[in-house]
Amino acid sequence: MRRPAGILQGYWLPSRGEISHDPSLAAAKRGQGISGMESRGTAMTAEGIVLVTGGSRGIGAATAKLLAGQGQRVVVTDIAPEPLAETQTVLWPAPLDVANESAVVSGIAAIEAAHGPITGLVNAAGVFGKMHPIERVRMEQWDREVNIDLRGTFLVARSVGVRMAERRRGAIVNVASVAGMTSGPIHAYTAAKAGVIQITQTLAAEWGRTGVRVNAVSPGFTRTAMLEAGIASGALNRKRLESPTAMNRLVEPIEVAQAIAWLLSPMSSGVTGINLPVDAGYIAATTWAAYGGLREPPAAQ
Ligand SMILES: NC(=O)c1ccc[n+]([C@@H]2O[C@H](COP(=O)([O-])OP(=O)(O)OC[C@H]3O[C@@H](n4cnc5c(N)ncnc54)[C@H](O)[C@@H]3O)[C@@H](O)[C@H]2O)c1
């Protein structure tokens, strides 16, 4: 039986004309709850894949594993592709550099030809900012960070989003950072991540009338292997990363993945153009140091 297009996909909000054909959305509109949307958000679908860039490690890997565990068909790309153990994710075996325009354009076409239309995109590929006093910022390093983190996010979002818009279905989540909302001695990285937050709004407006949604998450310091290695080497100090957050801790990769999964799913069907911090309250607590610091909790009863 051919199901209405809106029910086939876990990732998109049907365009206005289609809403009236979708019983659960119609029920939601009548104020009768959104049951049924949950299952569509996590159901194995006959067509449509989620593409996760930078999915071989860190936040991308955690997201790919979570979505695959929820029954989504997930294709992982990376500049250094490595399969994810014990998951049903599909690894795109050729290295895909998100900053290389021709590689992105041909790679996206080849992935769709091989695995079907991309209905969910997670732009998780990225590199961290090198910390330098401003006089010592090398412009090759600036270009590398901006090219991968901002240009790469735009290139993949454009290649995938144009196709989604034509098909009137899709959701995109860009991984930005709290660094794009604050400042730090990581000049190119903060600028690139602020740019990611900005293009997220622009793309959301660009494709809004097609039903394609575009959102960002901004992780705080997240306990990936890379961050742990930095702490182990002494380059980073765990206490200094944890103590400015309201919750006094690092974020786990799975916590970022869960926010991304929500933004891809119909559970967030009315949400587009936002930047959702997943930061253990880092942004919320920014100014408390000026007032003497955050309160310690009373002794547990
Ligand atoms: N971990 C954190 O504390 C943190 C905080 C805020 C934002 N972020 C952002 O989250 C995203 C994921 O970072 P992570 O912490 O998981 O790092 P990670 O290094 O563990 O993973 C990043 C992945 O991107 C891939 N990659 C790098 N350059 C690429 C390129 N040119 N093309 C394709 N793939 C490329 C890497 O090979 C790697 O697999 C990044 O955008 C990062 O800026 C991370």
The ligand as an SDF file (V2000), in Angstrom:
LIG
                    3D

 44 48  0  0  0  0  0  0  0  0999 V2000
   34.0290   18.2280   21.4990 N   0  0  0  0  0  0  0  0  0  0  0  0
   33.7230   19.4610   21.8480 C   0  0  0  0  0  0  0  0  0  0  0  0
   33.9940   19.8780   22.9880 O   0  0  0  0  0  0  0  0  0  0  0  0
   32.9640   20.3600   20.8880 C   0  0  0  0  0  0  0  0  0  0  0  0
   32.3910   21.5290   21.4090 C   0  0  0  0  0  0  0  0  0  0  0  0
   31.6920   22.3690   20.5530 C   0  0  0  0  0  0  0  0  0  0  0  0
   31.5690   22.0560   19.2080 C   0  0  0  0  0  0  0  0  0  0  0  0
   32.1620   20.9270   18.7380 N   0  0  0  0  0  0  0  0  0  0  0  0
   32.0010   20.6650   17.3010 C   0  0  0  0  0  0  0  0  0  0  0  0
   31.4480   19.3970   17.1140 O   0  0  0  0  0  0  0  0  0  0  0  0
   31.8450   18.9210   15.8270 C   0  0  0  0  0  0  0  0  0  0  0  0
   32.3780   17.5170   16.0120 C   0  0  0  0  0  0  0  0  0  0  0  0
   33.5430   17.6130   16.8230 O   0  0  0  0  0  0  0  0  0  0  0  0
   34.0230   16.4250   17.7560 P   0  0  0  0  0  0  0  0  0  0  0  0
   34.2350   16.9740   19.0960 O   0  0  0  0  0  0  0  0  0  0  0  0
   33.1620   15.2610   17.5980 O   0  0  0  0  0  0  0  0  0  0  0  0
   35.4690   16.2100   17.0960 O   0  0  0  0  0  0  0  0  0  0  0  0
   36.1860   14.8890   16.5480 P   0  0  0  0  0  0  0  0  0  0  0  0
   37.5430   15.3320   16.1360 O   0  0  0  0  0  0  0  0  0  0  0  0
   36.0440   13.7870   17.5180 O   0  0  0  0  0  0  0  0  0  0  0  0
   35.3150   14.5290   15.2420 O   0  0  0  0  0  0  0  0  0  0  0  0
   35.3450   15.3530   14.1020 C   0  0  0  0  0  0  0  0  0  0  0  0
   35.2840   14.4620   12.8770 C   0  0  0  0  0  0  0  0  0  0  0  0
   35.3080   15.3190   11.7170 O   0  0  0  0  0  0  0  0  0  0  0  0
   36.2100   14.7600   10.7710 C   0  0  0  0  0  0  0  0  0  0  0  0
   36.7400   15.8040    9.9030 N   0  0  0  0  0  0  0  0  0  0  0  0
   37.6840   16.7340   10.1800 C   0  0  0  0  0  0  0  0  0  0  0  0
   37.9120   17.4930    9.1030 N   0  0  0  0  0  0  0  0  0  0  0  0
   37.1100   17.0490    8.1170 C   0  0  0  0  0  0  0  0  0  0  0  0
   36.9070   17.4250    6.7700 C   0  0  0  0  0  0  0  0  0  0  0  0
   37.6060   18.4220    6.1940 N   0  0  0  0  0  0  0  0  0  0  0  0
   35.9850   16.7470    6.0470 N   0  0  0  0  0  0  0  0  0  0  0  0
   35.2820   15.7290    6.5940 C   0  0  0  0  0  0  0  0  0  0  0  0
   35.4520   15.3040    7.8690 N   0  0  0  0  0  0  0  0  0  0  0  0
   36.3560   15.9700    8.6200 C   0  0  0  0  0  0  0  0  0  0  0  0
   37.2970   14.0940   11.6060 C   0  0  0  0  0  0  0  0  0  0  0  0
   38.0150   13.1110   10.8680 O   0  0  0  0  0  0  0  0  0  0  0  0
   36.4790   13.5080   12.7530 C   0  0  0  0  0  0  0  0  0  0  0  0
   36.0590   12.2040   12.4860 O   0  0  0  0  0  0  0  0  0  0  0  0
   32.8790   19.9060   15.2900 C   0  0  0  0  0  0  0  0  0  0  0  0
   32.2540   20.7860   14.3950 O   0  0  0  0  0  0  0  0  0  0  0  0
   33.3050   20.6560   16.5330 C   0  0  0  0  0  0  0  0  0  0  0  0
   33.7640   21.9500   16.2340 O   0  0  0  0  0  0  0  0  0  0  0  0
   32.8470   20.0690   19.5310 C   0  0  0  0  0  0  0  0  0  0  0  0
  1  2  1  0
  2  3  2  0
  2  4  1  0
  4  5  1  0
  4 44  2  0
  5  6  2  0
  6  7  1  0
  7  8  2  0
  8  9  1  0
  8 44  1  0
  9 10  1  0
  9 42  1  0
 10 11  1  0
 11 12  1  0
 11 40  1  0
 12 13  1  0
 13 14  1  0
 14 15  2  0
 14 16  1  0
 14 17  1  0
 17 18  1  0
 18 19  2  0
 18 20  1  0
 18 21  1  0
 21 22  1  0
 22 23  1  0
 23 24  1  0
 23 38  1  0
 24 25  1  0
 25 26  1  0
 25 36  1  0
 26 27  1  0
 26 35  1  0
 27 28  2  0
 28 29  1  0
 29 30  1  0
 29 35  2  0
 30 31  1  0
 30 32  2  0
 32 33  1  0
 33 34  2  0
 34 35  1  0
 36 37  1  0
 36 38  1  0
 38 39  1  0
 40 41  1  0
 40 42  1  0
 42 43  1  0
M  CHG  2   8   1  16  -1
M  END
$$$$
